[in-house]
């Protein structure tokens, strides 16, 4: 960017002719006409180039305990400098954070410009051990996260990714190389669930988990938000546990969280009994790092 006021132009696109382009950042592969936005609401086609509308404009900044991400087995007791923007590449009907995920181009300029170096400076000023890309989906601010992560490494800070894992291989490779610890949300071990409730796909998310564990060698923890009547069936839980055990290892920390109604989605809150039943099933299969979250 030539100045803080300019929008950042993304390299993650390919021209399709007549000014239309395809965004290549996530598997949604949006075809975007001139002047239009992608489904994430924060990427715009301007004269055949793809603008990131949120680069340098975090909508949320907060110092958090690392356990809040949640990461329970990486730098326990430390503080992380958390940031997020607007936008999301999924369209989950039950979104728990819709004030960020379902807003975009109309609001990003409400927030001051902060360069990657500014973020690192603030993190160090707040005595944080790491910087976390969180709150909304970091894939939609990929370039900003990548540049911050590189600056963080130079400054000796750790990097944390809290993500839905729905990202294309090139972008995944570029960002995950700089990630020290991640929590990936596997929403359900069901392609039908992902298609109907999230407008996404499970297979790409599983590949992100494999990459973090086996390629970038990042610390990885998994979260599953348990929604009664949608992804709490015993067979789906067993499939999830079996896959994690076989592909990631039974030492992988698992977080099963209670759902509470949000976004107008009609499902009852998750009972503590359901989560404890899942915990027992995980223990029976040899998992020992199990956390139950969002219990009230």
C-alpha positions in Angstrom: 0.0 0.0 0.0 1.2 3.5 -0.8 -0.4 4.9 2.3 -2.6 3.9 5.3 -5.7 5.2 3.5 -5.3 2.9 0.4 -7.0 -0.4 0.2 -4.8 -3.5 0.0 -4.9 -5.5 -3.3 -4.9 -9.2 -2.8 -3.0 -11.7 -4.9 -5.6 -14.4 -4.4 -7.6 -14.1 -7.6 -7.7 -15.0 -11.3 -9.3 -13.0 -14.1 -12.3 -14.6 -15.9 -12.8 -12.0 -18.7 -15.2 -9.0 -19.0 -13.8 -7.7 -15.8 -15.1 -10.6 -13.7 -12.7 -12.4 -11.4 -12.6 -15.5 -9.3 -11.3 -15.2 -5.7 -9.0 -18.1 -5.0 -8.6 -17.6 -1.2 -11.1 -20.2 0.0 -13.0 -23.1 -1.5 -16.1 -21.0 -2.1 -14.2 -19.6 -5.2 -16.5 -16.6 -5.6 -17.1 -15.3 -9.1 -17.2 -11.5 -8.5 -18.4 -9.0 -11.0 -16.9 -5.5 -11.2 -17.8 -3.5 -8.2 -19.3 -6.4 -6.3 -18.3 -8.2 -3.1 -17.5 -11.8 -2.4 -19.7 -13.7 0.0 -17.3 -12.8 2.8 -18.4 -9.2 2.4 -14.8 -7.9 2.7 -13.3 -8.6 -0.8 -14.3 -6.4 -3.7 -13.6 -6.5 -7.5 -12.2 -3.1 -8.5 -11.3 -2.9 -12.2 -10.4 -6.6 -12.3 -8.3 -6.6 -9.1 -9.3 -8.0 -5.8 -9.3 -5.5 -2.9 -9.1 -6.6 0.8 -11.3 -4.0 2.6 -10.2 -5.0 6.1 -6.4 -5.0 5.7 -5.1 -2.8 8.6 -8.5 -2.2 10.1 -9.1 -4.6 13.0 -12.6 -4.3 14.4 -11.7 -6.1 17.6 -8.5 -5.9 19.8 -8.3 -7.5 23.1 -5.7 -9.1 25.5 -6.9 -12.6 26.4 -5.7 -15.5 28.5 -4.5 -18.1 26.0 -7.0 -20.6 27.5 -9.8 -18.4 26.1 -9.0 -19.2 22.5 -9.3 -22.1 23.6 -5.8 -23.4 23.8 -5.2 -25.4 27.0 -1.9 -27.0 26.2 0.2 -24.3 24.6 1.9 -21.6 26.7 -0.6 -22.1 29.6 -1.1 -19.1 31.8 0.2 -16.7 29.1 -1.6 -13.8 27.5 -2.3 -13.4 23.9 -3.0 -10.2 21.9 -6.2 -11.0 20.0 -7.5 -9.4 16.9 -10.2 -9.8 14.3 -11.9 -7.9 11.5 -15.3 -8.1 9.9 -16.4 -10.9 7.5 -16.5 -14.7 7.2 -16.2 -17.1 4.3 -18.8 -19.5 5.8 -22.5 -18.8 6.3 -23.4 -20.7 9.4 -27.0 -20.4 10.3 -26.3 -20.6 14.0 -23.4 -18.2 14.0 -22.3 -17.2 17.6 -20.4 -14.1 16.5 -22.6 -12.6 13.8 -21.9 -9.0 14.7 -18.5 -9.5 13.1 -19.0 -12.3 10.7 -22.1 -10.9 8.9 -20.8 -7.3 8.6 -18.2 -6.1 6.1 -17.6 -3.4 3.6 -20.0 -0.9 5.1 -18.1 -0.8 8.5 -14.4 -1.5 8.1 -13.4 2.1 7.8 -14.9 2.9 11.1 -11.7 1.6 12.7 -8.3 3.1 12.7 -5.5 1.8 10.5 -2.9 -0.3 12.3 0.0 -1.7 10.4 1.4 -5.2 11.1 4.3 -3.5 13.0 1.7 -1.5 15.0 0.0 -4.8 16.1 3.4 -6.3 17.2 4.3 -3.1 19.1 0.9 -3.2 20.9 1.3 -6.9 21.8 4.7 -6.3 23.3 3.5 -3.2 25.1 0.8 -5.4 26.7 3.3 -8.0 27.7 1.7 -10.7 25.6 3.5 -13.9 24.6 1.7 -14.2 21.3 -0.7 -12.7 18.8 -4.0 -14.5 18.0 -6.0 -14.2 14.8 -9.5 -14.8 16.1 -13.0 -13.6 16.7 -14.1 -13.7 13.0 -12.6 -16.0 10.4 -8.9 -15.2 9.8 -9.0 -16.6 6.3 -10.8 -13.4 5.1 -8.0 -11.2 6.4 -5.3 -13.7 5.2 -2.8 -11.1 3.9 -3.0 -9.0 7.1 -2.6 -12.1 9.3 0.4 -13.3 7.2 2.2 -10.0 7.4 1.5 -9.7 11.2 2.7 -13.3 11.7 6.0 -12.5 9.9 6.6 -9.4 12.0 5.7 -11.4 15.2 8.3 -14.0 14.4 11.0 -11.3 14.0 9.9 -9.9 17.5 10.0 -13.3 19.2 6.3 -13.5 19.6 4.2 -16.7 19.1 1.3 -16.8 16.6 -2.1 -18.3 17.2 -4.8 -19.2 14.6 -8.5 -19.7 15.6 -10.2 -20.8 12.4 -12.8 -22.8 10.6 -10.0 -24.2 8.5 -11.9 -23.6 5.2 -9.1 -22.3 3.0 -7.4 -23.2 -0.3 -4.0 -25.0 -0.4 -1.9 -22.1 -1.6 -3.1 -19.7 1.1 -3.0 -22.4 3.7 0.6 -23.2 2.9 1.6 -19.5 3.1 -0.1 -18.7 6.4 0.3 -21.9 8.3 4.0 -21.9 7.9 4.0 -19.0 10.4 1.5 -20.4 12.9 2.7 -21.8 16.2 -0.6 -23.0 17.6 -4.1 -23.3 16.3 -7.6 -24.3 17.3 -9.7 -25.5 14.4 -13.5 -25.8 14.6 -14.7 -29.0 13.2 -18.4 -28.2 13.1 -19.6 -31.7 12.5 -18.3 -34.9 11.0 -20.8 -34.6 8.2 -20.6 -33.1 4.7 -24.4 -32.7 4.8 -24.2 -30.6 7.9 -21.5 -28.4 6.4 -23.4 -28.0 3.1 -26.8 -27.2 4.6 -25.9 -25.2 7.7 -22.6 -23.6 6.8 -22.5 -23.4 3.0 -19.1 -25.1 3.1 -17.3 -28.5 3.0 -15.8 -30.8 5.6 -13.0 -32.3 3.5 -11.2 -29.0 3.1 -11.3 -28.4 6.9 -9.9 -31.9 7.6 -7.0 -31.1 5.2 -6.2 -28.0 7.2 -6.0 -30.0 10.4 -3.7 -32.5 8.7 -1.5 -29.7 7.4 -1.2 -28.0 10.8 -0.3 -31.3 12.5 1.9 -32.9 10.0 3.3 -30.2 7.6 3.7 -27.0 9.6 4.1 -29.0 12.9 1.9 -26.5 14.7 0.4 -27.3 18.1 -3.2 -28.2 17.3 -6.4 -28.3 19.4 -9.9 -29.1 18.0 -13.2 -27.6 19.0 -16.7 -29.0 18.3 -19.8 -26.9 19.1 -22.4 -29.4 20.0 -25.9 -28.5 18.7 -28.8 -30.7 19.9 -30.6 -32.4 17.0 -28.0 -31.4 14.4 -24.5 -32.8 15.2 -24.9 -34.5 18.6 -25.8 -37.9 17.3 -23.6 -40.6 18.8 -22.5 -41.9 15.4 -21.2 -38.4 14.3 -19.3 -38.0 17.5 -17.7 -41.5 17.1 -16.7 -40.6 13.5 -15.1 -37.4 14.7 -13.2 -39.2 17.5 -12.1 -42.0 15.2 -10.8 -39.6 12.5 -8.9 -37.4 15.0 -7.4 -40.5 16.6 -6.3 -42.0 13.3 -5.2 -38.8 11.5 -4.0 -36.4 14.3 -3.4 -38.7 17.3 -5.2 -39.3 20.5 -2.9 -36.8 22.3 -4.8 -34.0 20.3 -6.7 -31.8 22.8 -10.5 -31.8 22.2 -12.9 -29.1 23.2 -16.6 -29.9 23.2 -18.7 -26.7 23.7 -22.3 -26.1 24.6 -24.5 -24.3 22.1 -26.9 -21.5 23.0 -29.5 -20.0 20.6 -28.0 -17.3 18.3 -28.7 -15.7 15.0 -32.4 -16.7 15.0 -31.4 -20.4 14.7 -33.9 -22.7 16.3 -32.2 -25.3 18.4 -32.3 -25.9 22.2 -29.2 -25.2 24.3 -26.9 -28.1 24.9 -27.4 -29.9 28.2 -24.4 -30.6 30.4 -25.4 -34.3 30.3 -24.8 -34.4 26.6 -21.3 -33.0 26.9 -20.4 -35.3 29.7 -21.7 -38.3 27.7 -19.4 -37.2 24.8 -16.5 -36.7 27.3 -17.0 -40.3 28.5 -17.1 -41.6 25.0 -13.8 -39.8 24.1 -12.1 -41.2 27.3 -13.3 -44.7 26.3 -11.4 -44.3 23.0 -8.2 -43.3 24.6 -8.4 -39.5 24.6 -7.1 -37.8 27.7 -7.0 -34.1 26.9 -10.8 -33.3 26.9 -12.3 -30.0 27.8 -16.0 -29.1 28.1 -16.8 -25.4 27.3 -19.5 -22.9 27.6 -21.3 -24.7 30.4 -23.4 -22.4 32.6 
